[in-house]
Structure formats: C-alpha cells, structure tokens
Amino acid sequence: MLVRRSVLLPLLVILALASACSKKPAAEAPVAAPAVSFNHPKAALGSPVEVSYTFTVPQGAPRMDQDYRVMVHFLDADEELMWTDDHQPDVPTSKWTAGQTIKYTRTMFVPIFPYVGEATVQVGLYSPKDNRRLTLVGTDSGQRAYNVAKLQLLPQTENVFLFFKDGWHPAEVARENSTVEWQWTKKSATIAFRNPRRDAIFYLHADNPGSAFSEPQTVRIVLNGTPVDTFTIVPKQEHIQRTRLTAAQLGTAEMAELKIEVDKTYVPALLPAANSRDSRELGIRVFHAFVEPK
C-alpha cells in the first residue's frame, strides 16, 4: 500500500514531538542536606527559642552562582502557613564548597499565633532575584520545601507574665507585617513580674531605627534597684541581650522589678530633618521582653 508523502511528513513530526515530550528533564543535583534543631522540643507562644541550622554540602555538589536565602516556614497540623523565619545564612551560599558543613544558631521569638499543637518546619533555598528554589537532600513536600523538624507549641499561659508599668509608650504594629509589634521606652521603663525564686534569663530584643543618633546608646538593666547588666545598641541594628538573673538577685519578695535605662533619648518633633509632629520622648524600641526561669 502506498502512503502519500503529504500524510507521511506530518505523521513523522507528531512522532518526533511525542518522543521529545516523553523524555523527563534531568534531575538537578542537590546542593545541600538541611537540618534544624531546637534547644527545647516544646515552646510556649511568645517565648524565645534557639534554632540551630545545619547545611551539609554533598561531595560533588554544584557550586552556587549567587547568595541564596534560607526559607523557613512553620506550618500547623492542616499544613497552613503560620509564620516564616527567612534569612541570610551566616556563610553566604556562594562560598559553600563540596564537603563543607555550615552550622549557626538564631534566636527566634515564637509569634503569638492562635494555634497550639505540633508545628512542622520546612526549609528551602531560594534566589532573592527570581524566587527560584534549589534542590536539597530530604523529603520534598512540594515546590522544593523540605520537611526537616517538628516543634510543639504550648499556650502563652506557660510563660512568666510581664507587667509593663511606667515609662512605656503604647504598642505599635508594623504596617507591612501585623506579627511585628513593638513598644518605645522613655528614658527609663519598668517591667514587673512574679518572682520565680530561681535563676532566670531576661531576654530583651530591641533596636533604634537611627533617625536621631549616629552613635550607640548605652542601656542599663536594673533589678530591684541594683544594676545587673550594661550593653550598647547600635543604630539600625536589632539586638538581643540575654541578662542572667540569679535567685539571690531576685530576692524573696512576691514580685520582682526590672528597669531599662538608656543614656540618650530624643523627641522626633524637635528634629528638623524628621519633619514630624511626634512629641514623645523616645529611648529604644523593644520588640520582645521575656523572663525565662532556669
């Protein structure tokens, strides 16, 4: 039987296209094996957690051509995203080499989220230029987001409750992210709390946006009238200070009292360049204050 040439040519084209489509693209080699661990397997909402990140670069892994960001997602039991902790790793990814292990720890304050129970942690690496994600070693939950850890979230009532007394301005919320909240201090701001009667750590997460000072501010922490810590805050740099409080320093009274004192304050309305009507006396901007009994 003869086959017309006009029919044969389109048929060959269709067969060639079908063959090409059936070939799967070559899988990309993974650039690292991620791992995440916490200093506590359980954490109450609002509490600080030390998060340790490890990236092990396999032998023969391709060199990364740019500095990728670490994507960190916290999901609830229904796999709904609760919050993120995306960041730049301590060692830029463009400097990672085959066989190298990158380790670093970040302090994270668990957001006050309407959920208690198990949270799943997913990690990825993505380009800040086009959001392209890289292949990693591990269980891909989809779109190159890898399940790496679990964290049990407890109610906020598990924490030591802090009373923000005098010296504080009302709380404010970031326009672009409602989970970011802060309160400005005046020159001196007081926090009271029920005495745990054992050693504790006072966490203070603060900054100064740098609209008034180019030099650092000196901050002093005073417990029950006695100075226990002094440190500096550099403008435009967030700072987390950990102040150890001993049971002896806390004393035996039912309540304990901390004062945050700064050496310099400013009033935005008095700064010509600020073009502001804000007449408040501002010290430092506090994102988190927390007392953790040991």
N, C-alpha and C positions, 0 to 999 in steps of 0.2 A: 504494500500500500504506500502511496506517495503522500508525504506531508508537505504542504505548501510552505515555502520559505517565510511568507508573511505571518504564518501562525507559529513557526518554529522559533523565530528570534524572540518574540515577547515571552514565550514559554521559558527559554533559557535565562532571560533576565529575571523572571519571577523566581526560578530555582536558585539562581545565584544570590538573590536578596534573601531568600528564606534560609539559605545556608549561612549567610553572614549574620543574620539575626539570631540564629540558634547558638552561636558562639558567645559564651559569657565573658565579660571583661575580666582580665586577670586581677585576682585579689591583691589589694595593697598590703605590703608587709607592715606588721605592727611596729610602731616607733617606740613603745614603752609598755611596761606592765604596771598599772596603778594599784595602790593600796592605801586605805585610810583607817586610822585607829583613833580612839578617844581615851583621855585619861580617866573617864568614868563611862561605864556602859549605859548608865541612866543619867538623865539631866532634866532638871525642872525648867519650865518655861521661864525665860528671863535670866537664867544662870549662865556663868561663863564656863566654856568647855575648851580644853586644849585639844586641837585637832592636828594629828600628825599625818603628813602626806609623804608617800614614798613612790618614786617612779624609777623602775629598773629598766634600763635600755638594753634590749637583747643584742647579742653578738650579731653583726651583720645588718643591724637596723639602719635604714636610710637616714642620712643627715637632714635635719630640718632646715629649711631655707629662710625661716623667719622666726620671730618670737611669738609663739602661740600662747594664748591664755588658758588657764585651767578653769574648766566649767565644773561647778559643784552644785548639784540640785538635791534638795531634801523633799521627798515625796511622802504623802500619807498612805494609809492602807488601801485607798482606792486609786493609788498612783497619780494623785493630783499634786501638782507642784505647790509647795508651801512657801519656800524661800530659797534663795541662792547664796553662794559664797564664792562667786567667780573672782579670780585674782591672777596676778602675775606670779609665777614660781620664783623662789629665791635665786635660782640659777636660770637665766634665760634659755629657752629651749634651743635657740640657735647654737648654744655652746655645749649641748648634750652630746656625748660620744658613746659609741658602742661599748657595752660592758660596764658603763657607769651607773651608779645608784645615787639618786638625788633625794635627800631627806630634809624636811623642815617642818616646823610646828607653827600654827597660827592660833591665836585666842579668838574664839567666836562666842558671842552672847546669843543664846537661843532666843529668837523673837517671841513676843507674846502672841501666840497664834491659837485660834480656837480649836485645838486638837491635842489630845493626849493618846499615847499608844506608840506603836512601833513606826519609826520613820526609816525609809530606805534612802541610802546615799548613792547617787550616781555621779560619775566623774567622766570628763572628756577633755579633749584638747581642741581648741578652735582658733581660727585665724581672726584677728580683730579687723582685718581688711575686708573679708568677704564672708565670714562666719563658717567657712569650710572646716569640717571636723576631720580629725585624723583617726586612723585605725589603731586600736590599742589591744593588748592581750587581756582576755577576760570575757565575761558574759555580756554581750551587747543586747540591751533592752530595746534597741531600735534607734536609728539615726546616730549611731556611734556614741551612745550614752551608756556607760558600763556600770553595772551594779557592783559596788565594792564594800559596803558596810551597812550595818543597822545601828540605830540609836533609839533607845527607849525614852520617850518624852513623858515627864511627870507633871502634875499640876503645879501652878505657880505657888500654891499654898505651902509647898515643901520648903520654900525659901524663908530666910530671915527678913521680916518686913521692915522697911526703912521709912521713917517719918521725915519728910523734907520740911524742916522748920523755917526759921527766919533766914534771910539772905539769898532767897531764890526768886527768880522771875518765873512766870507761868510757862508751862511746857509748850514747845513748838514742834511742828511736823514738817518734814521736807515736802515740797510741792511735787517733786518727781517720784518720791517713794514714801508711801504712808507708813512703812515699817521703821523708818528712820526718825527718831524723836530725840529732842534734847531740851535741857534747861540751862539758862545762863545763871552763873553765880554773880553776886555782888563782890565786894572786896573780901567779905567773909560770909560763908554759908554753912549752916548747921544741919547735920543729919543725926537723928536719934534712933535707937533700935533696942530691942530686948536683949539683955546681956546673955550670950550663950554660955558664959562662965567656963570657957575653954579657949585654947588658942584658935585664932581665926586669921583670914586674909581679907583685907579690904581692897577690892578692885575699883579703880577709877579710870574710866575711859573718857578722855576729854581732848579738846583742841582749842586753838584760837585761829579763826579764819585769816588773821593777818591784815585786817583793814586799818589797824591803828599802830601796831608795833612791828618793827623790823627786828628787834632783839627779843630773846626768850623772856618768858615770865617765870618767876620763881614761885613755886607752890609749896605750902607747908601744911602737913596734916597734923592736927592736934587731937589727941584722945583724952577725954575727961580732964582737959586743962593742961595736959603735958604733950609737948611736941614729940612725935614718933617718926616722922619722915619728912624729907625735903627733896624736891626734884624740880626740873625745869620743863617747860612746854615751849617748843619752837614753833613760831607762827607757820600756819599752813601744813602742819604735820600732826596727824592723830597720834595720841599717846595713851598707852595702857600702863598704869602704875599699880604694882602689887605691894601693899604695905602689910607687913606682918604685925599682928596684934597678939600679944601674949595674954594668957589668963590673968597674970599678975597686973598687967597694964589695964585690963578691962575692969578689974576690981570685983567687988561683991554686990554692988548695987543692982537693983532690978533692971534699970535702964543704963545704957551707955550712950555717950555723945561724941560725935566726931565733928570737927570744924575744918573746912577747907579755906585756907587763907592765901590770897595772891598779893604779890608786891605791887602790881600795877593794874589799874582799871582805866576805862575810857568811856566817854559819852558820845555816841555817834553824831548827835546833833551839834556837838561842839567841834567836829572835824570838818573844815571847809571842803575837803575833797570828797567827803562821804555824801554830801547833798542829801542829808537825812533829817527827819524830824524826831527820830528816836531819842528820847531824853533819858533813857535808862543808863544806870551805871553798870557796865559790863566787865566781868572778870574773865572767866574761862567758860567754854561751852561744854557741858557734861552730857555725854550720850548714855553712859551707864555708871551706876554706883552699886556695889554689891558686897555684902559681908558673907563670907563662906567659912563656917566653923570647920575645924580640922579634927 
